[in-house]
Amino acid sequence: MKDKKDLFLKLIKESRSAVLVGPLLKKEELPLIKNSPLLLVDGGLDLALKYSLDLDRSCFSVGDGDSSRLSLDEVLPVEKDYSDLAYALSILPEEVESIELLGFLGGRSDHELCNFGEVFHFLKKKKNLAKVYLGPEVTALSSGDWKFSHQGNFSLISFEDSEIRLTGHAAYELEHFTTIKAFSSHGLSNEATGEVKLQTRSPIFLYGAGLITKDE
C-alpha cells in the first residue's frame, strides 16, 4: 500500500494539483471534477463509486471508516484528535498549488467550520502560492499576490488579523496595507467591476469572485 500512496503523491507533486472528494459530494459537483489525481476522503470513496467516477485514474482513499462501508487504502484510527480532512491535507506535497474540495460543505455546521479551519492552517504553512476551492462561492488563498476578475459583490474574511492591500476595479480599495481583524466585517460586501488585485500577508477566504490567478 505504501507504494501506491507514494506513487499517488508523486503524481500530485508533478501535476501541482489535487481533487479531494468528501462524504457530502453532490451530483451537481461532478462536472467540477478535473483530471487531477483524486484523493477520496472516507465516504468520498462510496460516493465516487455511486456516481461512477473514473477510478481507473490515479486515486487514493483514506479515512477512519466512519462514513464509508468500503475498504480504504489507508485506514486512520477512529479515536484521534484530528479529522480525516486534516490528515488528507497534511500528506499533500509542498508543490501543490491548486486544490479542489468537493463534498465537504453542507453537513453539520461544526464539521464545516472545522473544515474551513483546517484549510486555513494548511495554507498558513504553505511556502508557495496555493488556492483551495471550497465551493462555488468561496476560495481560500495563501499569503501572496493574487488577482481576480469579477462583476458584482465579493467579501474577504480572515481567520486571524491580517494585512491586505486591495487595488483595481473595486468599490472600496485599500491602497495601503490595512489590517483586517479576524472574523470582522471589514472585508464584507465589496463590489468589483473588473480586475481586482489582492495582496495578503495571511491566508484569506474570498467569497463571490470569478477566475482567481497569481499576480505575476
Biotite code that builds the C-alpha atoms (Angstrom):
import biotite.structure as struc

atoms = struc.array([
    struc.Atom([0.000, 0.000, 0.000], chain_id="A", res_id=1, res_name="MET", atom_name="CA", element="C"),
    struc.Atom([2.932, 2.312, 0.706], chain_id="A", res_id=2, res_name="LYS", atom_name="CA", element="C"),
    struc.Atom([4.000, 2.021, -2.952], chain_id="A", res_id=3, res_name="ASP", atom_name="CA", element="C"),
    struc.Atom([0.506, 3.034, -4.111], chain_id="A", res_id=4, res_name="LYS", atom_name="CA", element="C"),
    struc.Atom([0.490, 6.033, -1.786], chain_id="A", res_id=5, res_name="LYS", atom_name="CA", element="C"),
    struc.Atom([3.986, 7.115, -2.801], chain_id="A", res_id=6, res_name="ASP", atom_name="CA", element="C"),
    struc.Atom([3.087, 6.874, -6.500], chain_id="A", res_id=7, res_name="LEU", atom_name="CA", element="C"),
    struc.Atom([-0.124, 8.832, -5.938], chain_id="A", res_id=8, res_name="PHE", atom_name="CA", element="C"),
    struc.Atom([1.667, 11.635, -4.086], chain_id="A", res_id=9, res_name="LEU", atom_name="CA", element="C"),
    struc.Atom([4.343, 11.734, -6.778], chain_id="A", res_id=10, res_name="LYS", atom_name="CA", element="C"),
    struc.Atom([1.649, 12.361, -9.393], chain_id="A", res_id=11, res_name="LEU", atom_name="CA", element="C"),
    struc.Atom([0.200, 15.187, -7.302], chain_id="A", res_id=12, res_name="ILE", atom_name="CA", element="C"),
    struc.Atom([3.677, 16.665, -6.969], chain_id="A", res_id=13, res_name="LYS", atom_name="CA", element="C"),
    struc.Atom([4.100, 16.583, -10.737], chain_id="A", res_id=14, res_name="GLU", atom_name="CA", element="C"),
    struc.Atom([0.651, 17.971, -11.560], chain_id="A", res_id=15, res_name="SER", atom_name="CA", element="C"),
    struc.Atom([0.746, 20.517, -8.691], chain_id="A", res_id=16, res_name="ARG", atom_name="CA", element="C"),
    struc.Atom([-2.987, 19.978, -8.226], chain_id="A", res_id=17, res_name="SER", atom_name="CA", element="C"),
    struc.Atom([-5.378, 17.626, -6.471], chain_id="A", res_id=18, res_name="ALA", atom_name="CA", element="C"),
    struc.Atom([-9.090, 16.997, -6.045], chain_id="A", res_id=19, res_name="VAL", atom_name="CA", element="C"),
    struc.Atom([-10.287, 15.858, -2.619], chain_id="A", res_id=20, res_name="LEU", atom_name="CA", element="C"),
    struc.Atom([-13.684, 14.139, -2.636], chain_id="A", res_id=21, res_name="VAL", atom_name="CA", element="C"),
    struc.Atom([-15.570, 14.092, 0.654], chain_id="A", res_id=22, res_name="GLY", atom_name="CA", element="C"),
    struc.Atom([-18.608, 12.288, 2.060], chain_id="A", res_id=23, res_name="PRO", atom_name="CA", element="C"),
    struc.Atom([-21.039, 15.063, 1.081], chain_id="A", res_id=24, res_name="LEU", atom_name="CA", element="C"),
    struc.Atom([-20.322, 15.078, -2.666], chain_id="A", res_id=25, res_name="LEU", atom_name="CA", element="C"),
    struc.Atom([-23.377, 16.239, -4.618], chain_id="A", res_id=26, res_name="LYS", atom_name="CA", element="C"),
    struc.Atom([-24.306, 15.201, -8.121], chain_id="A", res_id=27, res_name="LYS", atom_name="CA", element="C"),
    struc.Atom([-24.158, 18.798, -9.325], chain_id="A", res_id=28, res_name="GLU", atom_name="CA", element="C"),
    struc.Atom([-20.491, 18.963, -8.282], chain_id="A", res_id=29, res_name="GLU", atom_name="CA", element="C"),
    struc.Atom([-19.464, 16.155, -10.641], chain_id="A", res_id=30, res_name="LEU", atom_name="CA", element="C"),
    struc.Atom([-18.723, 18.459, -13.612], chain_id="A", res_id=31, res_name="PRO", atom_name="CA", element="C"),
    struc.Atom([-16.178, 20.266, -11.410], chain_id="A", res_id=32, res_name="LEU", atom_name="CA", element="C"),
    struc.Atom([-14.009, 17.171, -11.075], chain_id="A", res_id=33, res_name="ILE", atom_name="CA", element="C"),
    struc.Atom([-10.990, 17.624, -13.295], chain_id="A", res_id=34, res_name="LYS", atom_name="CA", element="C"),
    struc.Atom([-8.205, 15.316, -14.405], chain_id="A", res_id=35, res_name="ASN", atom_name="CA", element="C"),
    struc.Atom([-6.110, 15.891, -11.289], chain_id="A", res_id=36, res_name="SER", atom_name="CA", element="C"),
    struc.Atom([-5.388, 12.918, -9.011], chain_id="A", res_id=37, res_name="PRO", atom_name="CA", element="C"),
    struc.Atom([-8.357, 12.066, -6.778], chain_id="A", res_id=38, res_name="LEU", atom_name="CA", element="C"),
    struc.Atom([-7.891, 11.820, -3.037], chain_id="A", res_id=39, res_name="LEU", atom_name="CA", element="C"),
    struc.Atom([-11.046, 10.137, -1.710], chain_id="A", res_id=40, res_name="LEU", atom_name="CA", element="C"),
    struc.Atom([-11.676, 11.006, 1.926], chain_id="A", res_id=41, res_name="VAL", atom_name="CA", element="C"),
    struc.Atom([-13.637, 8.346, 3.830], chain_id="A", res_id=42, res_name="ASP", atom_name="CA", element="C"),
    struc.Atom([-17.237, 8.323, 2.495], chain_id="A", res_id=43, res_name="GLY", atom_name="CA", element="C"),
    struc.Atom([-15.975, 10.099, -0.603], chain_id="A", res_id=44, res_name="GLY", atom_name="CA", element="C"),
    struc.Atom([-14.969, 6.648, -1.851], chain_id="A", res_id=45, res_name="LEU", atom_name="CA", element="C"),
    struc.Atom([-18.546, 5.371, -1.596], chain_id="A", res_id=46, res_name="ASP", atom_name="CA", element="C"),
    struc.Atom([-19.895, 8.386, -3.485], chain_id="A", res_id=47, res_name="LEU", atom_name="CA", element="C"),
    struc.Atom([-17.202, 8.093, -6.140], chain_id="A", res_id=48, res_name="ALA", atom_name="CA", element="C"),
    struc.Atom([-18.499, 4.595, -6.874], chain_id="A", res_id=49, res_name="LEU", atom_name="CA", element="C"),
    struc.Atom([-22.142, 5.683, -6.605], chain_id="A", res_id=50, res_name="LYS", atom_name="CA", element="C"),
    struc.Atom([-21.610, 8.404, -9.194], chain_id="A", res_id=51, res_name="TYR", atom_name="CA", element="C"),
    struc.Atom([-19.417, 6.167, -11.384], chain_id="A", res_id=52, res_name="SER", atom_name="CA", element="C"),
    struc.Atom([-16.324, 8.344, -11.232], chain_id="A", res_id=53, res_name="LEU", atom_name="CA", element="C"),
    struc.Atom([-13.392, 7.096, -13.260], chain_id="A", res_id=54, res_name="ASP", atom_name="CA", element="C"),
    struc.Atom([-11.424, 5.270, -10.590], chain_id="A", res_id=55, res_name="LEU", atom_name="CA", element="C"),
    struc.Atom([-9.020, 3.868, -13.166], chain_id="A", res_id=56, res_name="ASP", atom_name="CA", element="C"),
    struc.Atom([-7.296, 7.241, -12.976], chain_id="A", res_id=57, res_name="ARG", atom_name="CA", element="C"),
    struc.Atom([-4.894, 7.930, -10.121], chain_id="A", res_id=58, res_name="SER", atom_name="CA", element="C"),
    struc.Atom([-6.887, 7.591, -6.875], chain_id="A", res_id=59, res_name="CYS", atom_name="CA", element="C"),
    struc.Atom([-6.094, 7.022, -3.231], chain_id="A", res_id=60, res_name="PHE", atom_name="CA", element="C"),
    struc.Atom([-8.586, 6.664, -0.371], chain_id="A", res_id=61, res_name="SER", atom_name="CA", element="C"),
    struc.Atom([-8.037, 7.493, 3.282], chain_id="A", res_id=62, res_name="VAL", atom_name="CA", element="C"),
    struc.Atom([-10.167, 7.826, 6.408], chain_id="A", res_id=63, res_name="GLY", atom_name="CA", element="C"),
    struc.Atom([-11.264, 6.222, 9.655], chain_id="A", res_id=64, res_name="ASP", atom_name="CA", element="C"),
    struc.Atom([-14.235, 4.466, 8.050], chain_id="A", res_id=65, res_name="GLY", atom_name="CA", element="C"),
    struc.Atom([-16.993, 6.213, 9.981], chain_id="A", res_id=66, res_name="ASP", atom_name="CA", element="C"),
    struc.Atom([-18.726, 7.328, 6.773], chain_id="A", res_id=67, res_name="SER", atom_name="CA", element="C"),
    struc.Atom([-17.530, 4.584, 4.416], chain_id="A", res_id=68, res_name="SER", atom_name="CA", element="C"),
    struc.Atom([-18.631, 0.973, 4.096], chain_id="A", res_id=69, res_name="ARG", atom_name="CA", element="C"),
    struc.Atom([-15.788, 0.124, 1.738], chain_id="A", res_id=70, res_name="LEU", atom_name="CA", element="C"),
    struc.Atom([-12.170, -0.879, 2.169], chain_id="A", res_id=71, res_name="SER", atom_name="CA", element="C"),
    struc.Atom([-9.959, 2.214, 2.245], chain_id="A", res_id=72, res_name="LEU", atom_name="CA", element="C"),
    struc.Atom([-6.353, 2.308, 1.058], chain_id="A", res_id=73, res_name="ASP", atom_name="CA", element="C"),
    struc.Atom([-5.210, 3.880, 4.308], chain_id="A", res_id=74, res_name="GLU", atom_name="CA", element="C"),
    struc.Atom([-7.261, 3.424, 7.477], chain_id="A", res_id=75, res_name="VAL", atom_name="CA", element="C"),
    struc.Atom([-6.897, 6.024, 10.218], chain_id="A", res_id=76, res_name="LEU", atom_name="CA", element="C"),
    struc.Atom([-7.646, 5.477, 13.918], chain_id="A", res_id=77, res_name="PRO", atom_name="CA", element="C"),
    struc.Atom([-11.245, 6.153, 14.907], chain_id="A", res_id=78, res_name="VAL", atom_name="CA", element="C"),
    struc.Atom([-10.121, 7.754, 18.154], chain_id="A", res_id=79, res_name="GLU", atom_name="CA", element="C"),
    struc.Atom([-7.885, 10.672, 17.157], chain_id="A", res_id=80, res_name="LYS", atom_name="CA", element="C"),
    struc.Atom([-7.613, 14.421, 17.719], chain_id="A", res_id=81, res_name="ASP", atom_name="CA", element="C"),
    struc.Atom([-7.709, 15.414, 14.041], chain_id="A", res_id=82, res_name="TYR", atom_name="CA", element="C"),
    struc.Atom([-10.202, 14.976, 11.214], chain_id="A", res_id=83, res_name="SER", atom_name="CA", element="C"),
    struc.Atom([-9.859, 12.843, 8.096], chain_id="A", res_id=84, res_name="ASP", atom_name="CA", element="C"),
    struc.Atom([-9.655, 16.062, 6.055], chain_id="A", res_id=85, res_name="LEU", atom_name="CA", element="C"),
    struc.Atom([-6.857, 17.401, 8.244], chain_id="A", res_id=86, res_name="ALA", atom_name="CA", element="C"),
    struc.Atom([-4.848, 14.244, 7.590], chain_id="A", res_id=87, res_name="TYR", atom_name="CA", element="C"),
    struc.Atom([-5.599, 14.300, 3.848], chain_id="A", res_id=88, res_name="ALA", atom_name="CA", element="C"),
    struc.Atom([-4.334, 17.877, 3.588], chain_id="A", res_id=89, res_name="LEU", atom_name="CA", element="C"),
    struc.Atom([-1.238, 17.063, 5.635], chain_id="A", res_id=90, res_name="SER", atom_name="CA", element="C"),
    struc.Atom([0.006, 14.421, 3.192], chain_id="A", res_id=91, res_name="ILE", atom_name="CA", element="C"),
    struc.Atom([-0.188, 16.664, 0.119], chain_id="A", res_id=92, res_name="LEU", atom_name="CA", element="C"),
    struc.Atom([3.240, 17.580, -1.298], chain_id="A", res_id=93, res_name="PRO", atom_name="CA", element="C"),
    struc.Atom([4.518, 21.098, -0.759], chain_id="A", res_id=94, res_name="GLU", atom_name="CA", element="C"),
    struc.Atom([4.496, 21.630, -4.534], chain_id="A", res_id=95, res_name="GLU", atom_name="CA", element="C"),
    struc.Atom([0.685, 21.509, -4.796], chain_id="A", res_id=96, res_name="VAL", atom_name="CA", element="C"),
    struc.Atom([-0.743, 24.866, -5.906], chain_id="A", res_id=97, res_name="GLU", atom_name="CA", element="C"),
    struc.Atom([-4.401, 24.170, -6.658], chain_id="A", res_id=98, res_name="SER", atom_name="CA", element="C"),
    struc.Atom([-6.782, 22.038, -4.598], chain_id="A", res_id=99, res_name="ILE", atom_name="CA", element="C"),
    struc.Atom([-10.482, 21.428, -5.059], chain_id="A", res_id=100, res_name="GLU", atom_name="CA", element="C"),
    struc.Atom([-12.519, 20.266, -2.073], chain_id="A", res_id=101, res_name="LEU", atom_name="CA", element="C"),
    struc.Atom([-15.763, 18.678, -3.224], chain_id="A", res_id=102, res_name="LEU", atom_name="CA", element="C"),
    struc.Atom([-18.190, 17.167, -0.758], chain_id="A", res_id=103, res_name="GLY", atom_name="CA", element="C"),
    struc.Atom([-17.087, 18.930, 2.401], chain_id="A", res_id=104, res_name="PHE", atom_name="CA", element="C"),
    struc.Atom([-19.809, 21.577, 2.780], chain_id="A", res_id=105, res_name="LEU", atom_name="CA", element="C"),
    struc.Atom([-23.480, 21.353, 3.687], chain_id="A", res_id=106, res_name="GLY", atom_name="CA", element="C"),
    struc.Atom([-23.375, 18.910, 6.580], chain_id="A", res_id=107, res_name="GLY", atom_name="CA", element="C"),
    struc.Atom([-23.010, 19.571, 10.293], chain_id="A", res_id=108, res_name="ARG", atom_name="CA", element="C"),
    struc.Atom([-22.128, 23.212, 10.911], chain_id="A", res_id=109, res_name="SER", atom_name="CA", element="C"),
    struc.Atom([-19.398, 22.314, 13.425], chain_id="A", res_id=110, res_name="ASP", atom_name="CA", element="C"),
    struc.Atom([-17.748, 19.998, 10.895], chain_id="A", res_id=111, res_name="HIS", atom_name="CA", element="C"),
    struc.Atom([-17.998, 22.656, 8.202], chain_id="A", res_id=112, res_name="GLU", atom_name="CA", element="C"),
    struc.Atom([-16.411, 25.333, 10.378], chain_id="A", res_id=113, res_name="LEU", atom_name="CA", element="C"),
    struc.Atom([-13.567, 22.978, 11.320], chain_id="A", res_id=114, res_name="CYS", atom_name="CA", element="C"),
    struc.Atom([-13.049, 22.160, 7.631], chain_id="A", res_id=115, res_name="ASN", atom_name="CA", element="C"),
    struc.Atom([-12.527, 25.873, 6.985], chain_id="A", res_id=116, res_name="PHE", atom_name="CA", element="C"),
    struc.Atom([-10.140, 25.994, 9.917], chain_id="A", res_id=117, res_name="GLY", atom_name="CA", element="C"),
    struc.Atom([-8.088, 23.059, 8.645], chain_id="A", res_id=118, res_name="GLU", atom_name="CA", element="C"),
    struc.Atom([-7.820, 24.706, 5.227], chain_id="A", res_id=119, res_name="VAL", atom_name="CA", element="C"),
    struc.Atom([-6.612, 27.896, 6.914], chain_id="A", res_id=120, res_name="PHE", atom_name="CA", element="C"),
    struc.Atom([-3.927, 26.029, 8.880], chain_id="A", res_id=121, res_name="HIS", atom_name="CA", element="C"),
    struc.Atom([-2.879, 24.138, 5.759], chain_id="A", res_id=122, res_name="PHE", atom_name="CA", element="C"),
    struc.Atom([-2.408, 27.384, 3.819], chain_id="A", res_id=123, res_name="LEU", atom_name="CA", element="C"),
    struc.Atom([-0.692, 29.031, 6.777], chain_id="A", res_id=124, res_name="LYS", atom_name="CA", element="C"),
    struc.Atom([2.150, 26.509, 6.434], chain_id="A", res_id=125, res_name="LYS", atom_name="CA", element="C"),
    struc.Atom([2.497, 26.891, 2.666], chain_id="A", res_id=126, res_name="LYS", atom_name="CA", element="C"),
    struc.Atom([5.715, 28.428, 1.379], chain_id="A", res_id=127, res_name="LYS", atom_name="CA", element="C"),
    struc.Atom([4.443, 28.806, -2.179], chain_id="A", res_id=128, res_name="ASN", atom_name="CA", element="C"),
    struc.Atom([1.229, 30.334, -3.519], chain_id="A", res_id=129, res_name="LEU", atom_name="CA", element="C"),
    struc.Atom([-1.740, 27.998, -3.279], chain_id="A", res_id=130, res_name="ALA", atom_name="CA", element="C"),
    struc.Atom([-5.509, 28.220, -3.504], chain_id="A", res_id=131, res_name="LYS", atom_name="CA", element="C"),
    struc.Atom([-8.215, 25.889, -2.216], chain_id="A", res_id=132, res_name="VAL", atom_name="CA", element="C"),
    struc.Atom([-11.636, 25.811, -3.863], chain_id="A", res_id=133, res_name="TYR", atom_name="CA", element="C"),
    struc.Atom([-14.309, 25.003, -1.289], chain_id="A", res_id=134, res_name="LEU", atom_name="CA", element="C"),
    struc.Atom([-17.469, 25.754, -3.232], chain_id="A", res_id=135, res_name="GLY", atom_name="CA", element="C"),
    struc.Atom([-18.938, 27.926, -5.987], chain_id="A", res_id=136, res_name="PRO", atom_name="CA", element="C"),
    struc.Atom([-18.843, 30.982, -3.725], chain_id="A", res_id=137, res_name="GLU", atom_name="CA", element="C"),
    struc.Atom([-15.645, 30.595, -1.722], chain_id="A", res_id=138, res_name="VAL", atom_name="CA", element="C"),
    struc.Atom([-11.947, 30.042, -2.388], chain_id="A", res_id=139, res_name="THR", atom_name="CA", element="C"),
    struc.Atom([-9.206, 30.154, 0.242], chain_id="A", res_id=140, res_name="ALA", atom_name="CA", element="C"),
    struc.Atom([-5.942, 31.816, -0.757], chain_id="A", res_id=141, res_name="LEU", atom_name="CA", element="C"),
    struc.Atom([-2.488, 31.555, 0.774], chain_id="A", res_id=142, res_name="SER", atom_name="CA", element="C"),
    struc.Atom([-0.500, 34.680, 1.568], chain_id="A", res_id=143, res_name="SER", atom_name="CA", element="C"),
    struc.Atom([0.861, 36.366, -1.543], chain_id="A", res_id=144, res_name="GLY", atom_name="CA", element="C"),
    struc.Atom([-0.193, 38.378, -4.566], chain_id="A", res_id=145, res_name="ASP", atom_name="CA", element="C"),
    struc.Atom([-3.418, 37.464, -6.380], chain_id="A", res_id=146, res_name="TRP", atom_name="CA", element="C"),
    struc.Atom([-5.792, 38.925, -8.930], chain_id="A", res_id=147, res_name="LYS", atom_name="CA", element="C"),
    struc.Atom([-9.345, 38.104, -9.942], chain_id="A", res_id=148, res_name="PHE", atom_name="CA", element="C"),
    struc.Atom([-11.896, 39.314, -12.449], chain_id="A", res_id=149, res_name="SER", atom_name="CA", element="C"),
    struc.Atom([-15.437, 39.758, -11.212], chain_id="A", res_id=150, res_name="HIS", atom_name="CA", element="C"),
    struc.Atom([-18.636, 41.685, -11.738], chain_id="A", res_id=151, res_name="GLN", atom_name="CA", element="C"),
    struc.Atom([-20.590, 42.039, -8.518], chain_id="A", res_id=152, res_name="GLY", atom_name="CA", element="C"),
    struc.Atom([-20.252, 41.628, -4.762], chain_id="A", res_id=153, res_name="ASN", atom_name="CA", element="C"),
    struc.Atom([-17.341, 39.905, -3.064], chain_id="A", res_id=154, res_name="PHE", atom_name="CA", element="C"),
    struc.Atom([-16.136, 39.590, 0.512], chain_id="A", res_id=155, res_name="SER", atom_name="CA", element="C"),
    struc.Atom([-12.835, 38.875, 2.242], chain_id="A", res_id=156, res_name="LEU", atom_name="CA", element="C"),
    struc.Atom([-12.752, 37.041, 5.579], chain_id="A", res_id=157, res_name="ILE", atom_name="CA", element="C"),
    struc.Atom([-9.664, 36.223, 7.602], chain_id="A", res_id=158, res_name="SER", atom_name="CA", element="C"),
    struc.Atom([-9.253, 33.731, 10.449], chain_id="A", res_id=159, res_name="PHE", atom_name="CA", element="C"),
    struc.Atom([-6.573, 35.908, 12.056], chain_id="A", res_id=160, res_name="GLU", atom_name="CA", element="C"),
    struc.Atom([-5.624, 39.581, 11.995], chain_id="A", res_id=161, res_name="ASP", atom_name="CA", element="C"),
    struc.Atom([-4.215, 40.034, 8.509], chain_id="A", res_id=162, res_name="SER", atom_name="CA", element="C"),
    struc.Atom([-2.734, 42.847, 6.468], chain_id="A", res_id=163, res_name="GLU", atom_name="CA", element="C"),
    struc.Atom([-4.146, 43.165, 2.961], chain_id="A", res_id=164, res_name="ILE", atom_name="CA", element="C"),
    struc.Atom([-3.918, 45.579, 0.060], chain_id="A", res_id=165, res_name="ARG", atom_name="CA", element="C"),
    struc.Atom([-6.758, 45.791, -2.467], chain_id="A", res_id=166, res_name="LEU", atom_name="CA", element="C"),
    struc.Atom([-6.492, 47.766, -5.701], chain_id="A", res_id=167, res_name="THR", atom_name="CA", element="C"),
    struc.Atom([-8.093, 47.877, -9.140], chain_id="A", res_id=168, res_name="GLY", atom_name="CA", element="C"),
    struc.Atom([-11.760, 47.845, -10.031], chain_id="A", res_id=169, res_name="HIS", atom_name="CA", element="C"),
    struc.Atom([-13.129, 47.556, -6.506], chain_id="A", res_id=170, res_name="ALA", atom_name="CA", element="C"),
    struc.Atom([-15.633, 49.961, -4.975], chain_id="A", res_id=171, res_name="ALA", atom_name="CA", element="C"),
    struc.Atom([-13.651, 50.032, -1.724], chain_id="A", res_id=172, res_name="TYR", atom_name="CA", element="C"),
    struc.Atom([-9.933, 49.949, -2.388], chain_id="A", res_id=173, res_name="GLU", atom_name="CA", element="C"),
    struc.Atom([-7.221, 49.633, 0.233], chain_id="A", res_id=174, res_name="LEU", atom_name="CA", element="C"),
    struc.Atom([-4.344, 51.473, -1.393], chain_id="A", res_id=175, res_name="GLU", atom_name="CA", element="C"),
    struc.Atom([-2.016, 50.739, 1.525], chain_id="A", res_id=176, res_name="HIS", atom_name="CA", element="C"),
    struc.Atom([-1.679, 47.554, 3.557], chain_id="A", res_id=177, res_name="PHE", atom_name="CA", element="C"),
    struc.Atom([-4.518, 47.602, 6.063], chain_id="A", res_id=178, res_name="THR", atom_name="CA", element="C"),
    struc.Atom([-5.220, 45.260, 8.973], chain_id="A", res_id=179, res_name="THR", atom_name="CA", element="C"),
    struc.Atom([-8.373, 43.169, 8.651], chain_id="A", res_id=180, res_name="ILE", atom_name="CA", element="C"),
    struc.Atom([-9.236, 41.753, 12.067], chain_id="A", res_id=181, res_name="LYS", atom_name="CA", element="C"),
    struc.Atom([-10.106, 38.093, 12.451], chain_id="A", res_id=182, res_name="ALA", atom_name="CA", element="C"),
    struc.Atom([-13.737, 37.300, 11.563], chain_id="A", res_id=183, res_name="PHE", atom_name="CA", element="C"),
    struc.Atom([-14.541, 41.025, 11.307], chain_id="A", res_id=184, res_name="SER", atom_name="CA", element="C"),
    struc.Atom([-16.954, 42.606, 8.823], chain_id="A", res_id=185, res_name="SER", atom_name="CA", element="C"),
    struc.Atom([-14.268, 44.949, 7.500], chain_id="A", res_id=186, res_name="HIS", atom_name="CA", element="C"),
    struc.Atom([-13.940, 42.995, 4.252], chain_id="A", res_id=187, res_name="GLY", atom_name="CA", element="C"),
    struc.Atom([-17.652, 42.294, 3.849], chain_id="A", res_id=188, res_name="LEU", atom_name="CA", element="C"),
    struc.Atom([-19.719, 43.234, 0.759], chain_id="A", res_id=189, res_name="SER", atom_name="CA", element="C"),
    struc.Atom([-17.262, 44.980, -1.530], chain_id="A", res_id=190, res_name="ASN", atom_name="CA", element="C"),
    struc.Atom([-18.079, 45.288, -5.240], chain_id="A", res_id=191, res_name="GLU", atom_name="CA", element="C"),
    struc.Atom([-15.941, 44.551, -8.280], chain_id="A", res_id=192, res_name="ALA", atom_name="CA", element="C"),
    struc.Atom([-16.408, 45.873, -11.802], chain_id="A", res_id=193, res_name="THR", atom_name="CA", element="C"),
    struc.Atom([-13.438, 44.190, -13.441], chain_id="A", res_id=194, res_name="GLY", atom_name="CA", element="C"),
    struc.Atom([-9.963, 43.082, -12.444], chain_id="A", res_id=195, res_name="GLU", atom_name="CA", element="C"),
    struc.Atom([-9.013, 43.411, -8.775], chain_id="A", res_id=196, res_name="VAL", atom_name="CA", element="C"),
    struc.Atom([-5.564, 42.871, -7.281], chain_id="A", res_id=197, res_name="LYS", atom_name="CA", element="C"),
    struc.Atom([-5.261, 41.418, -3.794], chain_id="A", res_id=198, res_name="LEU", atom_name="CA", element="C"),
    struc.Atom([-2.108, 41.241, -1.695], chain_id="A", res_id=199, res_name="GLN", atom_name="CA", element="C"),
    struc.Atom([-2.449, 39.396, 1.593], chain_id="A", res_id=200, res_name="THR", atom_name="CA", element="C"),
    struc.Atom([0.082, 38.562, 4.269], chain_id="A", res_id=201, res_name="ARG", atom_name="CA", element="C"),
    struc.Atom([-2.002, 35.719, 5.731], chain_id="A", res_id=202, res_name="SER", atom_name="CA", element="C"),
    struc.Atom([-4.388, 33.140, 4.271], chain_id="A", res_id=203, res_name="PRO", atom_name="CA", element="C"),
    struc.Atom([-7.752, 34.666, 3.450], chain_id="A", res_id=204, res_name="ILE", atom_name="CA", element="C"),
    struc.Atom([-11.158, 33.445, 2.263], chain_id="A", res_id=205, res_name="PHE", atom_name="CA", element="C"),
    struc.Atom([-12.537, 35.134, -0.842], chain_id="A", res_id=206, res_name="LEU", atom_name="CA", element="C"),
    struc.Atom([-16.288, 34.907, -1.353], chain_id="A", res_id=207, res_name="TYR", atom_name="CA", element="C"),
    struc.Atom([-18.065, 35.574, -4.638], chain_id="A", res_id=208, res_name="GLY", atom_name="CA", element="C"),
    struc.Atom([-15.148, 36.115, -7.028], chain_id="A", res_id=209, res_name="ALA", atom_name="CA", element="C"),
    struc.Atom([-14.587, 34.909, -10.562], chain_id="A", res_id=210, res_name="GLY", atom_name="CA", element="C"),
    struc.Atom([-11.379, 33.489, -12.002], chain_id="A", res_id=211, res_name="LEU", atom_name="CA", element="C"),
    struc.Atom([-8.552, 33.785, -9.461], chain_id="A", res_id=212, res_name="ILE", atom_name="CA", element="C"),
    struc.Atom([-4.918, 33.675, -10.582], chain_id="A", res_id=213, res_name="THR", atom_name="CA", element="C"),
    struc.Atom([-1.478, 34.604, -9.329], chain_id="A", res_id=214, res_name="LYS", atom_name="CA", element="C"),
    struc.Atom([-0.488, 38.224, -9.852], chain_id="A", res_id=215, res_name="ASP", atom_name="CA", element="C"),
    struc.Atom([2.873, 37.747, -11.518], chain_id="A", res_id=216, res_name="GLU", atom_name="CA", element="C"),
])
